[in-house]
């Protein structure tokens, strides 16, 4: 049973700062250029907490994590961050244009609340991707230092009846927060504190299973921290707020999440392209010959621009797993030879064997290029890129040997893999747009 709780969020004081000056993209989507830009926007920009800049004489007592905690304390003292007076959930809508599809406007709707942290083995929360050790260590250090959650874990659930949409969005009020981000996405947030509405929504969510769409590292970090703190949570349970609304048994037992209905409109999944670098002695012709043992290899016309290549890839993907290999000598469409690939992946479930990203990692990266699964986990030889043009440019500039342009994983594929208890390779999905950090903050004390 999914346990969801309202909470008294800390939010930026609109009388002192503008939302567009202080909120950020999720920490793992902040490039060095964006980091510098955020620093320049405001001394209260959340980047100083979620992804602070290192300094020359950093030490155990003075580093990005200790400075993050100090900033949080100071901003609360100054009133830049203030806590809502009553427990609430927060309706959240995002209006955006789908990348690569000009004029295609979508709106994704959900709500921000606390979600109970439970082990995957309980069959309530399901993952769909592998995680990496380094990001989890970094986020745990930040959580220990600040004792707060700043971004929401993106959770999917299924409700064909559209309960949340009817309760929260039928007659939406004027938003408390309205901000357009650097990608042109319009984010709107408003507080919902009426106990009857909250209890109706929480009751509708009780029997739901949840899939982590985005935020696997933060979820597992929060779960580990919850286990750390559970032994110390021996006092009286938290006082229930007005309206007899539920609360977690202790603050660390829950984390801030945004819940989005898979059966509603507005979900977009983008591909994440792969860029391979640092391979000694790479030879494109030998690579293509070796890949031909598993895939049908077709040259891509050099006259095609990036959009044309992606259209050809999408068309090929309708009939089977496909991706485009980009080398300095030309581009090639690789389409799975079903017999050869299935023989190689015979130890994996059929639902995994059909996935482009599984075939790429297990067959191409491991067998053809000799990049071990551990090397991928260690983030050796592999970079993940959203923009196909960026991936191609890295090869042309000599910063990589080969790039692989991918089709996106579908929502049905994700659902099938997650509910079966399987995982895809890391960075298999890219839900667009991202949930902004700093719209609400869950402080553990």
N, C-alpha and C positions, 0 to 999 in steps of 0.2 A: 504494500500500500504506500503510495506516494504521500509523504507528509509535507505540507506547504504552510508557511507561516507569514503573517504580516509583520512589519517591523517599523521602528522609528528611524527613518533614514536621516543621515547627515546630508545636507545639500548646500551647494554654493548659494550665498546670500546675493540675490539679484540687485540689491541696493548698493553693493560694494564692488561686484565684478560682473562682467558679461559672460554668459555661458560659452559663447564662441571663443573667448579668450582663455578658457581654463579647462575645458574637457578635451579628451584625446581619443585617438584610435586605441585599440587594445595594444598592450605593451609589445607583443611580438609582431605587430604590423607597423611599428614606428621605425622608419629608416633614420640613419644619422642626420640627413637633411631635415626631416620632420622634427627630430628631437631638438635640433638647434632652433628651428622655427617656433616650436612650442615654448622653449626657454625665453625667446624674445617677446612673445605675446604678452606675458604677464608674470610677475613674481609669484603668482598663486596658481600657475598652470600645473595641472596634476602630473605632468611629466616629471616634475621634481620629486615626486613620490614613487610613481610606478616604474620610471626608467631614468633615474638620476645620472648625471654625468660624473664619471670618476675624476678624482683630483690627484695631483702629482704626489702629495704626501699622505695618501690614504693609509689608514692603519686599522687595527682591530677596533679601536675606539672612535674612529672618525672615518666613515666610508659612506657609500651610497645608501646603505640601509639605515644607519644611524641618522644621517641627514634627512632621510624620508620621514622617520619617526619624529624628529625635531620639527620639521615643517608642519606635519599634521597637528602636533600639539599647539604650535604657534598660531596656525590658521583658525583652530577652534577658539583659542583665547581671544583672538582679534575679532571673532564673529564672522570671518569670511566663510567658515563652515558652521552651520547651525543645525541643530537636530529638530526634526518635526515633533510636535507636542503629542501626537497620537499615533498609534500603530496603524499602518496602512499598507496597501499594495499600490503599485504604480503602473497605470496603463501606459503603453509605449508603442508608438507607431513610427514607421519609417517609410517615407515616400521617395522612390528612386527610379532612375532610368537604368534599364538592364545594360551592362557594358557590352558593346558590340552590336547593340540593337537600338539605334537612334529612334526616339519617339515612343519606345516601349516603356510606359510608366507603370510601375507596380507599387503596391503598398503592403507592407508586412506588419501585422499587428500581434502584440503579445502583452505580457504583463510581468513586472519585476516583483519578486517576493523572495523570501528565504525558502530554501529547499533542504530537507534533511539529507545529511551525508551518510550513505550506506555503501557497503561493499558490493561489488558487482555480483558476487555469489548469491545475494538475496533475491535477484531477479526483479528488481525494481528499477534500477538505473543501469542502462546498457551503454557500452562504449562501441565505437566502430573503427577506431584507429589506435595504432601503437603510440606510445609516448617515448620521449627522450629524457635521459637522466639529468642533463645539464639544466634545462629550463625548470625542472621541478625543484632542483636544489636552489636555484636563484629565487623562485617564488616563495619557497619555504623560508628562506632567510628574510625576505621582505615581510612575510606574514608574521613571523616571530617578532620582528622589530616594531612593526606598526600596529599589530593586533587589529587589523581592519581589512575589509574586502572593498576594492575600488571599481572593479569591472564585474559584469555579470557572466556567469556560465550560461551558455546558450543551450536550452533544453527543448527537445521536440516531444510532443505527445499527440495522441490521436483522439479527436472528438468530432465525429461527423455532425453532431447536433449543434456545434458552434456556440457552446454555452458562454465562454469568455467573450466572444465577439458580441453576443447579444447583451450581456450584462454591462460591458465596459465601453462599447463603441456605438451603441444604437443612438444615443444622444450625447456625444462627447462635449464636455465643457471647454472653455478657453484653456489651452495648455499652460501648465506652470512653467514649463521649459520648452522653448522652441529654438532650434539651432540648425543651421545648414553646415555640413562638414566640408572638408577639402575635396570630396568627390561629388559634391552637389546633392548629397542625400539630406532630406529634411527630416529631422528627428523631433518628435513631439512627446512630451511626458506630462501626465497629470495624476495627482494623488487621489486615491479612492479610499476613504476611511469609514464609510458607513458600514457598521457591523453586519447588518443583514445582507448586504451585497457581498461582502467578503466571505461570510459563512456559506452562502449559496455557491460561490465559486470554489471554495476549498472543498466543499462536499462533492462537487462535480469532479474534482481532480483526484479524489481519494483512491479510485480504482485504476488510475492511469499508470502505464509503464512509460518511462522516460528514456530518451536516447540523447546522449551528449552530441550536439551538432558541432559545437565549437567550445574549446576550453577544457580539453582532456587533461592537460598538465595542471591547470588550476584546480580542477575537481580532485585529482589524485593528491595534490599538495594539501588542499583543505581537509581531505579525508585523513591523511597522515597526521596533520596537526590536530585534528579532532581526537584521534587516538592518543596522541601525546597528552592532551589536556583532560581526557576522560577520567583518569585516575585522580585528578585534583578536583573534579566536579562532584564533591561529596556533600555539599551544603544543601540548603533548602532549594527547591525548584524555583525558577523565575516566577515572579508575580504575574498573574494573567492580566492583560490590559482590559480596558473598558469594553463592554459588549461580550465578555466571556470568550474573547478570541484566543486561539491556541498560541503557545510559545514553545520554542525548542527546550529540551530539558536543561541544557546549558549552552552558552553563546556559541561555543566552537562546534556544536553538534550540527550546525546549519551553515550554509553559505548563500550568498546572493546569486540569484539566477533569473534569467528571463525565459519565460515559458511561451512557446509558439506552437500553434496547432498545425500539424501536418496536413490536415484536411481543409485548411483555409487557403485562400489565395495569397500570393505574394512571396513564396519561397523560391529563391534562385540559388543554384549551385554552379559555381564556376570551376574550371579545371585548374590544377596546379601543375605547371610544366617542370620538367627535370633538366638540370644542367650538370653535365659530368665534366670534371676538371682534374688536373694533376695526374693524368695517366701517362706513364712513360712509354714511349714507343708506339703510341696509338697510330694506326693506319686505317683510314676510312675504307679503303677497298677490302682489306682483310676483315674488317668489322662487318661490312655488308655481306660478304661471302659467308661468314660464320652465322650471321643472323638469318641468312637464307635457308639454313637447315630447319628453322622453326617457323619462318614467316615468308609470305610472298612479298617480294621487294619490288616496288614500282617507282621509277624516278618521277619526281614532281617537276612540272614544267617550270623553268627558271623565270618565265614571264609572269607567274602568279605572284601577287603581293601577299602580305600576311593574311589579310581577310580571305583571299582566294584559297590559300593553303588550308585555312581552318574550315572553310566550306567543304573542300574536298575531303578533309579528315572526318567531318561530321557525317557526310554522305556515306563514307566507307564504314563508319561506326554503326550504321543502321543494320548491317549484315553480320557484324562480328567485331571482336576486339581489334583495334587499330591505333596506331600512333605514327607520327612523322619524326624521322631521324634527321636532324639538321647537322651537317658537317661542312667543313670549309670547301669541300669539292662539290657540294650539291645536297639537295634534300630528297629524301626517299620516304614513300608511304610503306609502312610495314603492316600487313594484314595477317592475322594468325592463320597458320596451317593447322587446322583443327586437330588432325590426327597426331602431328608431331608435338604440338603444345600440350594436348591432353595426356599424351604418353609421359611427357616430362613432369606434369603436375598431377599425376594419377593419385598421389597420396593426399591431395587436397580435395575438399568438398567441391561438387560441381559449381555451386554458387560462387566459389572463389575462383575456380578455373576460368570462368567466363569474364572476369573483370580485367579490363585493360591494364590497370595499375598493378595487379598481381602478376600478370604475364610480364610486364616490364621489369618489375623488381626481381622476380624469381628466375626468369629465363634470360632476359637481356642483360640486366646488371650483374647478376651472379654468374650465370653460365658463359655468356658471350664476352662480357667485359671483365669478369673475374673480380668484381667488387663484392666482398662478402656482406652478409646480412649485418654482421657486427660493425663493419666499416660504415654502413649506412646509418646504423644507430649512433655511431660516434660522429656522424655528420662529416665523414671523410669522403672526398671526391664528389660530393653531391650537394647541389644547391637547389632550392625550391623557388620558383618564380611564377607570379601571377600572369604577367604580360608576355604573350608569345613573342612580340617584337623584341622585348628585352632579352629573352632567352636566345633568340637568333643572333642578336647583336653581340652577345658575349662570345659566341663561337666565331663570328666574323672578326672580332677584335683580337682574337688569339687568347682570350681569357678562359676558354674551355675547349675541349676536344669535340664534344658532341652534345646536342640538346635534344630532348624528346618533347614534342608537342602532344598534348593529351586532350581527349574528349572528357567532359565532366562525368562523374559518377551520378547516376540517377537516384532520385529519392526512393524508388522501389528497391533498387539494389542495396542502398544503405540500410533500409528497414529490414530487408531479408537477412543481411549479414549480421546486423546488430542483434536482432531478436534470436538469432541462432547461436549467439554467444561467440561469434567469430570476430576477428579484427582485420582491417585492411592495413596496408603499409601506412606509415605516418604521412601526413599531409596529402591524404587521398581526396579530401573534399575542401572546398573553399566556399562557405556560405557567404552570400553577398546581399546586403551590405553588412559590415561589422557592427556590433553593439558598442556604442561609445562608453568610455570609462569616465566616471566622475558625475554622471547624471544623478546617481544615488550612491551613498557610501554606507556600508554596514560596519559599524565600530563594535568590537567585541567587549568594550568596556567604556 
